[in-house]
Amino acid sequence: MLFGGYRFESCPDYKRAINMKSNKEHRFQDNPKEQEFHDKFKEMFEISSTTRNSLSAIIFGWKDASINYPNQYLTDKEEDICLNLIQWLGSPVGQGFLDSCGFVKKD
């Protein structure tokens, strides 16, 4: 598959299934904003393998100046941690944090 001129089939984790899961999905009924953050973040990974490369590179850096591949890939558990953190940003406490950082909530 070519994306942005780059070939990702040679990437070792390219074909690894998207298995991200939250350990707090029970909160969705009372906190729909958490579900929105969770679902939108997870959807990014289902659209393109480039997102997985970028998330891994945020944590581990890029392998070289061409920024095609990260130094190493996140494990499933590490991806779950990222998903849970993003979900937390949708919680009332997370929304308060974003507000204190100057982000304005759009409805």
Secondary structure, 3 states (H helix, E strand, C coil): CEECCEECCCCCCCCCCCCCCCCCHHHCCCCHHHHHHHHHHHHHHHHCHHHHHHHHHHHHCECCCCCCCECCCCCHHHHHHHHHHHHHHCCHHHHHHHHHCCCCCCC
